[in-house]
Amino acid sequence: MKIKAPIMEVESRLLPAQKVAYIRHYGEYGLEPTRRTLNRLLLWATSRKLEGKILGIPWHNPRVTAPEECCYDACITVPPDFETQHPVVETQTLEAGTYLVRRCHSVQGDLETPWQEFLAWYHESDWEMADEPCFEIYTDQSYQDPSGNWSLELYLPVYPKQAFSDEFAQPHP
């Protein structure tokens, strides 16, 4: 099913590198697995008095990846020198770079439709995807709403298509 690229407000932002602590979920995406993984992370983070941004990294597009092969990281931003010895919680760094950002809402736990609309818009844009993960920031603590009506900012790592084509147009010695 092809999703028509909707008219939407998208901005580009230059972001610094961000270190995150995360818990990974393997398996099908959806409201319940996302909430369950976020709640585990929040219990851990609260017990350590961590107060960072709450975000998620959906590593796979569920339209092209089998549900059992999908993975999702529930994350909280942490200081650059943060270390964890917890057996389930790990850290990773979201690299600095340019990101396209879309503010949106999920309705009744449908987190996939906003992403698919954003990707449809992206495919018609003048941007090329960078080799970093996409992620979503959950704003206004809306992730606590069990009905799944959440406020989100979706982030796509990008660079201008011209930069990509210029790289291959240069003669190599």
Rosetta blueprint (number, residue, H / E / L):
1 M L
2 K L
3 I L
4 K L
5 A L
6 P L
7 I L
8 M L
9 E L
10 V E
11 E E
12 S E
13 R E
14 L E
15 L E
16 P L
17 A L
18 Q E
19 K E
20 V E
21 A E
22 Y E
23 I E
24 R E
25 H E
26 Y E
27 G L
28 E L
29 Y L
30 G L
31 L H
32 E H
33 P H
34 T H
35 R H
36 R H
37 T H
38 L H
39 N H
40 R H
41 L H
42 L H
43 L H
44 W H
45 A H
46 T H
47 S H
48 R L
49 K L
50 L L
51 E L
52 G L
53 K L
54 I E
55 L E
56 G E
57 I E
58 P E
59 W L
60 H L
61 N L
62 P L
63 R L
64 V L
65 T L
66 A L
67 P H
68 E H
69 E H
70 C L
71 C E
72 Y E
73 D E
74 A E
75 C E
76 I E
77 T E
78 V E
79 P L
80 P L
81 D L
82 F L
83 E L
84 T L
85 Q L
86 H L
87 P L
88 V L
89 V L
90 E E
91 T E
92 Q E
93 T E
94 L E
95 E L
96 A L
97 G E
98 T E
99 Y E
100 L E
101 V E
102 R E
103 R E
104 C E
105 H E
106 S L
107 V E
108 Q L
109 G L
110 D E
111 L L
112 E H
113 T H
114 P H
115 W H
116 Q H
117 E H
118 F H
119 L H
120 A H
121 W H
122 Y H
123 H H
124 E L
125 S L
126 D L
127 W E
128 E E
129 M E
130 A L
131 D L
132 E L
133 P L
134 C L
135 F E
136 E E
137 I E
138 Y E
139 T E
140 D L
141 Q L
142 S H
143 Y H
144 Q H
145 D L
146 P L
147 S L
148 G L
149 N L
150 W L
151 S E
152 L E
153 E E
154 L E
155 Y E
156 L E
157 P E
158 V E
159 Y E
160 P E
161 K H
162 Q H
163 A H
164 F H
165 S H
166 D H
167 E H
168 F H
169 A H
170 Q L
171 P L
172 H L
173 P L
